[in-house]
Amino acid sequence: MKQRISIICTIVMMVLLVVGCGPTQTGTTGTTHQVTDGTGTVVTVANEPKRIVPIGTSTEDIVLSLVDPSRVAAIGTLPNNVPDAASKVEKHVKASAESLLSVQPDLVLIPNWMSPDAIGEMRNMQIPVYVYKTPTTVEEAKATIHEIAELLHASDESMIASMDADLKTVEDLANKHTGPRPVVAFYSQFGLNGGKGSTFDDMCKYMSIYNAPDLLGLPPRTPFGDERVIAMEPDYIFIPSYKGMDKTLASRYLDNPAFQNLSAVRENRVKPLPAAYLYTMNQHIGEAMLAIMHTVYPQLERNSHD
C-alpha cells in the first residue's frame, strides 16, 4: 500500500513539473518560446516567425539575407544594401507602435540606439520586440549576424564567409599602402558621426586611415562647431548619399566661408557615399571599407590591376 502511494505521488510530482516548465520553454500555445534580448529583457517570440519586421538599414540587410522575403511583413523607408530582396516586401513602416500594429508582426528586430520610449510603447502594445546591441566593432558585427541568425533559425555561414573574404581584401590593400595615412571625417545631417569607439572608428583601423574625431578623442555624435572641424583638418569628408540630398549636405562644407582653407574643400574631397554603406554594421561592412579605400587610395585600385 505504501509503495503504491509512493508511486502515485512520484507520478503526480512529475506531471506538475512538466506542466510548470511548459510556459518557459514554449509559451502558452506551444508555438512560441522565450529568449533574452540584448537589453536583458525576456521576450516571447514565435518558434518560426513569419511576419518579421526589421527596423533600421543594417537590420534589413541581415534579415533579408537570412530568410525569404515572404517571411518579412514590412521594412523601413531608407535605402538598404539588398534592393532586390527589399523590392519583394510591399509594406513600409516607421519605428512606432501605431505603424507596426498595422502589419501585425510576430517579431520586430530593432537596434538599441532606438528611443527607449518608442521601444517601451511597442511592448506596451504587446508587440514582440527583440532589441539587439548595436555593434561598435567589426567583430561585434559578425556576432550580431550570428545572434539574429540563431533567433530566426537560419544559417549565416555563407554571409560570414563572404564578409571574411571582403575583410581579407581590405587587409591586402591596406598592406600595400606605404605613404602617409589620410585623415577622414564622417558627417551626416545629424552632425559628426563615427567618433572614437564607434563602428566607423574600428573600420578606419582596418583601412589604415585616421579617423578625425578619434585623433581629438571625440566620442560618437559629439556636438561640434566650425573651430572643431578646422582643428581636425580632415583630408576627406564623407557624407551619406540620399536621393536628392547630396548637394544639401555637401553645401554645409563647400559653401561655408570658414571651411574654404580646408584641404578637403579646397581640393574637392567632400565625397558622398551611399548612406547604406556609411551606416552599415553587418555583412556589407567590408564592401563599405573597399568603397572608402578606393576613394582615398585611388593608386591602390590602379595597382591592383597591374
PyMOL commands that set and color helices and strands:
alter all, ss='L'
color gray80, all
select helices_A, chain A and resi 2-26+57-66+69-71+83-86+97-101+116-124+138-151+157-176+199-207+212-215+226-232+246-254+257-259+263-266+275-278+285-296+298-303
alter helices_A, ss='H'
color red, helices_A
select strands_A, chain A and resi 32-36+42-46+52-54+107-111+129-132+183-188+191-193+210-211+236-241+270-274
alter strands_A, ss='S'
color yellow, strands_A
deselect
rebuild
show_as cartoon
